[in-house]
Amino acid sequence: MKSVCFYFKIHQPFRLKRYRFFDIGNDHYYYDDFANDEIINRIAEQSYIPMANTLLEMIQNSGGEFKCAISISGTAIEQLQLYVPEFIDLLKKLADTKCVEFMSGTYSHSLASLEDPEEFMREVKMHDNLIRRQFGVRPKVFANTELIYDDDISLLLTAMDFKACLTEGTKHVLGWKSPNYLYNSSVAPDLKLLLTNSKLSRDITENFNNTEWDEYPLTADKYVDWIAALPEEEQIVNLYLTMDTFGTFLPADTGIFDFLKALPRFGKEKGVKFSTPSEVVKRLKPVAELNIPYPISDVDEARDVSAWKGNALQREALAKLYAIGERVNLCTDRRLKQDWEYLQSSDHFYYMATGKSAAGAFSPYDSPFAAFTNYMNVLADFIVRVEEQYPEEIGNEELNSLLLTIRNQAAEIDSLNKEVKTLRQNILEADDSNNAPVQPPLEISDNPEDPHHSAKAEEADPQPEAPKKRKRATTTKKSSK
């Protein structure tokens, strides 16, 4: 039976306000609260809330047979907590159904996987801890920022004990192969790869409301028929979609929500089931290894990372940002660390894109250069604040020595904590009645000529005052405290 995995992406960055050169050193607040408030509320009303209610209805009406996955960034959760807390409640209801799997990812939807491996691993851990606190689940399958992936990233994911990763089923990697199989990494064979079917995804996101499309109108039964008609050996179709597509780019009056609601019924009729990625990874075996030496993504026609690193402006901004990463992680200033997260969002660098990768209507700036100038002004002030705590005069050797000391201490603390935990667990599990050593009864000889007579007698008749003295000493010590 074929399986369909729906993945719905939710991400919102903290947008920057207009920040001038003369603000550097004088204004340490960088964000456009009005824009962030207006945008998140509008999208939540048009898309997020109706979509969450639609998914709940699909799960309930199908008796739990409809399943899907949600990939949500930490910055999106923060904004929703601030401005639309009722949507967080809906996500908790979806988590409670056990039919929705929450994906792992980077906290700020960042490019750390391309720039700083240690920062990348820290961000993933921070993201997953937030998901666990909010929704009571620990993510098992990874989806990077815009599905960025290569062999180096697979090694990092394996080091973090992930068993599967979702990425783009791009043609220049697959060649003649189909994305509708489970694969694994060539350099980390234990990491399974789920690949998106971009054509079937675009049929919804780009063609559902396209009256010039040959297959218009797209109906639920037609769409399920296409999936059911795929070769029998192709067992998994991964559909990665941005959640705000539904209701924002495809308004409710297009019938998009009715289209989704009808999918489980037609899927059941055609023998197509809906699964979570973890279910697919557990059930299927990889058919081949994929070698991906250069990063791929799901953005633009090139399906590479040129949307964020394609010009000198973007590369300079990224280099300046991640050059201070180690110093930021030494800081204890919560506000500084929060700004560090927000400034890493990939959106800031996407706004600087030129050529075919241009952000276009998605950018709040008049030009890529305006986006670069505004970001670098903010970054300049941020760097000044970091250097106030860890000045640039601290040389690399001194900084590295300090970092090494901190890491060694952290490792030692972790080791001691584990040892304490183990000892505490052993004590709790110990059964004194069964585990305490049993003393054999002491035999006292009646023969006074027995050389052991006096020693055995003393052992058999211990001094009664000793424990009393110890007890009084202990009591006195406690009272002195």
N, C-alpha and C positions, 0 to 999 in steps of 0.2 A: 504494500500500500504506500502510495506517495505521501510525503509530508510537506506541508508549507509552514515556514517560520516567518512570521511578521515581526519586524524590528521597528520600533517607533523611537526616533531620536528627539530628545528635548534638550535644547541648549540656549542660554541667553548670557551674553557677556555684560559686564558692568561698563557701560559706554562712558567715554571720557568727555568732559566739558571742554569748551574752547579755552586752552591754556596758553597764555602768551609768554614770551621770553622774559618779560619783566615780572612775571609771577614766580619765577624760580627763586627759591629761598624765602619767599613771602607767603605763599599759599600752598599748604600741604594736602589740600583736599582736591581730588582730581575728577570727580564723577558728576555726570549730568543726571541728577536725581529725577528731575522732571521727565526727561526722555525715558529713563529706565522704568519709572512708574507708569507712564502713559502706554509704552509699548507692551510691557508684560501684562497689564490689565486688558488691553485691547485683544492681544493674542489669546489670553486665557478665556475671555468671554466668547470670542469667535471660534476658537479651535480647541484649546486644551480641555476645558470643562465639558463641552459637548462630546469631544472624542473619548474622554474617560467614561462618561455616562454610556456612550455607544458600546465601548468595550465591555463594561459591566453587563449591559443588556445582552450582548452576544454570548458572554460566558453563561449567564443565567438561563437564557432561552435554549442553549445547546446542552444544558445539563453538565456544564464543565468540559465539554469536548472542544470548545474553541480555546486555544492557548496562543500566547504571543510573548514578546520580550520588549522591555523598555530600556533605552540607554539615556540616562539623564546626568548632566554635569553637576558638579558641586555648586558652581556659580548660579546655575539655574535654580537649584533647590534654595539657595540663599535668597534670591530675588522673590521666589514664590512664597517663601516664609514671610518676607517683609510685606509684600503687596497682595498676594492671593493665597492666603493660608488654607482656604477651602479646597483648593486644588490638591494640596498636600494630603488633605483628608481623603480625597478621592483616590489618590495613589495608594494610600494605606489600605483602602477597601479593596483595591485591585490586588495588592500583595496578599491580603487575607484570603482571597479566593484560591490561592496556590496554583492558579492557572497563568500567572504572569511572572516571568523571570526578569530580574533586574540585572543588567549587564555591568561589568567592571569597566573602568575607563580612567581618564585623567581628571583631576578635580576641576581644573579651570579650562578644560578643553584646549590644552596647551600643545606646544610643539617640542616639549621636553624630550620626547623619544628620539628626536633628531639632533638635539643639542647637548643634552646632559643626562647620561644614563642614571646617575644617582638621584638627580632631581625627579626624573621620570618615575623611578620606583617609589620615591617618597610621595609623589602626587597620587599614584595609584592606590597606595596604602591609605592615604588621607581620604580619598574618594570612597573607598570600600568601607572604611570605618563609619563614614557619614551615612551610607546606604544601610548599614547594619543598625545604626542607632535610629534612623528614621522609619525603616520598614521591616526591621526584624529579620532580614535575610542577608546572607553573605554571597556576593557575586562569585560565580564560578567560571563564566565565559567572558573573555575580554573583547572590547570593541574600542579601538584607539580613536583619537581625534580624527574625524573624517575618514576613518578606516585606514589610516596610515600604517603601513606594514613593510618590513623587509626581513632578511635573515638575521640581522643583528638584533632586531626587536624580538624575534622569536626566542633568542637565547636569554634575553632579559625576562621574558614571560615565563620561560621554563624555570629560571632561577626563583621566580615568585610563585612557583607551583601551579600555574595555570595549565589546564589540560586542553583548552581549545581557544581559538581566536577567530573573530569574524573579520574578513577583509573583502576587498573588491575583486570580483571575477573578471579582471581586465583581459582584453584580447591579447595584448602583447606579452602577457605572461602565460596564458592558457594555450594560445595557438589554436589547434584543432580540438582541444579538450573542452568538455562541457563544465559549466560551473555547478551543475546539479548533482555533484558527488561530494563526498567527504574526502579531503586530502590531508596530508601532513607535511610538516616542515622538513626540508632536506638536511638541515644542520641541527635540528632538534626534533628527532623523529617522534618523541612522545607528545609533541604539540600538534593537535588536530586543527585543520583549517576549514572553516565554513566560508563559502564564497557566495557573494550576492549575484543574483540574476538581474543585471541592470536593465535588460530589455523589458522584462515583465514588470519591473518597478516603474520604469518610465511610462509604460502603457497606462498606469494609474496617474502618476504625478503630472505628466506632460500631455497625455492624449485623452484623458477622461472627458475633458470639456472642449476638445479640439474638433470643431465641426468639419474641418477640412481633412481630417484623418480618414483613411480608407475604411477602418473598422468602426467608425463612429455610428451609433452610440455604443459605449462599452457597458455591457450588462453583467451581472454577477454570474449567470449561467454560462455566458460565453467565455468569461474569464476562467472559470473553473474547468470548462471543456478544454481550453488550451493547455492547462496544467495536466489534466488527465490524459491528454493525447501525447504527452512527451514519452520518449522511449521507456519501456518498462524498467530497465535497469537504472534509469535516472530517478533516484528515490527522494531527493530533497531539493526544494526550491526556497531560497532565502530572499526575502523581500525587505530591503532596508529603506525606510521612508521617514522623512522629517514630519513630526506630528503636526506642526503648524501648516503643513500642506492642506490638511483636512479642516475646512472651515475658513481659512484665510486665503490661500491661493486657489482652492477649490471651495467656493462658498456653499453653504448648506443648501441653497436653492438649486444647485446643480444636481442634487440627489446623491451626493457622495456618501452621506451617512447611511442612506437606505441601501446603497450598493454594498457597503461593508456588512450591514446587518443580514443581508441575504446570503453572504458567502458560506456560513456554516451549514445552512440547509442544503445548498447545492453541492457543497463538498461531501456531505454524507451520502447524497444520492449517487455521486460519481466515484466514491471510494477514495476521496482525498481527505486526509486528516490534517489537523492543525496541531503543531507541536512546539515545545520550547526548545531552544538550542541544546540544553543539557540532555534532554530526552533523545535528541538526534545523535549527539556525540556518544551516548551510552549504547544506542541501538546499532549504529552503523560502523563499519570498518573502513579506514582510508583505502582508496584504490590506487593512489600513487603519491610520490613525493613532489613538492614544488620547490624549485630553486628560485629565490627572488633576491638577487644581490643589491638591487637599487630600490629605494622606497616607492611604493605605489599608494594611491588614495582613490577616493570616489569623486573627486572634484575635477571639473572641466574635462575636455576631450582627451587631453594628454594622460589623464589618470596618474599624474606624478605629483611632486610637491612644489612645482613651480608657482602655484597660486600663492605660496607663502615665502618662497626663497628664490623667486625668478628674477629679481633685479637687485641692484646694488643697495638701494634704499632698505629693502627688507633684510638683506643679509647684514648690513651694518647695525640695524636696530636689534636684531636677534643677538648679534655678537656682543653688543653693549649690555644687553639685558642679562644674558647668561654668564658674562664675565664676573658679575658680582654675586653669583648664586651661592658660593661657599660662604661669603661674608654675611649674606642675609640669613643663612641657616644657623649662623653662630649667634644671631641676635635673639633677644628675648622680648623685644618690643612687639606686642600683638598687632598694633596698627601697621607697623612696618611689614610684618609677615602677611597681613591681610592684603595690603597693596601689592606685595610680591605675587600673590595668587592672581589677583585681578589683572595685573599687567601682563601676565603670561598668556592670556586668552588669545587663541589663534586669530580671532576676528580682527584685532588691531593690525596684524601684518597682512591680512587679506585685503584690508582697505587700501594698502599701499601698492596693490598689484597693478600692473600695466599690461597693455596688449590684450590678447584673447582671454587672459586670466582675470581681467579687470572685474572688480566687485560690482561695478555699475550701480544699479538701483539699491543694492544692499548697503552701500556706503553712505554714512552721514556727512561725508566731506565732499568738497567741490572737485578735488583732484587727488591722485595718489600722493603728490608732493605735499599737499595740505595735511593729509593724514599722517605722513612721515614727520612733518614739522611739529604738529601738535603732540604726537607721541614722544618725540625726542625731547621736547620741552618738559613734559611730565617726567620722563625718565631721568633727565638731568637733575631735577629737584629730588627725585627718589634716591639717586646715587649720592647726592650731597648728604641726605639723611643717613644713609648707610655708612658713609665714611665718617660721620660724626661719632659713630659707635666703634667702627673698625677702620681707622684711617688708612689711606692708601700707602702711607709711609711704612706700614707693616709689610715687610718683604714677603715674597712667596715662600721662602724657606721657613720663616717664623710662623706664617699663617698655616702652612702645611704641618709644621710641628705641633701647633696648637690643635689643629683638626685631628691629627693622629692621636694626641693625648685624649681628646674628648671621645673619639671613637673607641679607643681602648678601654676607657672608663665605662662607656656605655655597654660595651661587650661584657666587661667584668660584672657590671650591675645585672645585666640580663642573665648571666651564668649563675650568679648568686641567687637571684630571684627564682630561677628554675630549681636550684638545689633546695631552697627553703620550701618551695611548693611541693617538691617530691617528699621531703621529710615530713611536712605537715600531713600529706596524704597518707604516708605510711603509718603515722601515729593514729590518724582517724580510722584507718582500716584494721589496725592491730586489735586482736582479741586477747585481752590479758589472761582470760581463763584458759585459752588454748595455747597461746604463744609464750607465756611466762615459763621460765625454766623450773622444772620440778625438782626439789631437793629430796634425795633419798632419806628415809628415816634414819636418824642417828642412833647407832647401837652403842650403848654404854656397858662396858664390861663390869661385872660384879666382883671380878678378881682384883683386889688391891695391888697384886703384884704385876698386873698388866701395865706395861710402860705407857700405854695410851689412855689409861684410866682417867687421869686428872685432866688431860686436854679435852677428852670427849665430854667429861662432866661439865667443863666450862662452856663448851659450845652448846650443850643441851640446856644450860641454865644461864642465859645471857643476863647482863646487868640490867635491871628494870629502869634505872635512872637515866640511862643514855638517851633513849628516845624522848623522854620528858625534857631533858636539857635542850636537845635540838629543837623541840617544839617551841620552848620558851624563847630560844634565840631567834627562831624564825619570826615569831609573833612580835618580838621587840623590834626586829628590823623593819617589819611592815609598818608598825606604828610610827617609827621614826620617819618614814617616808610621808 
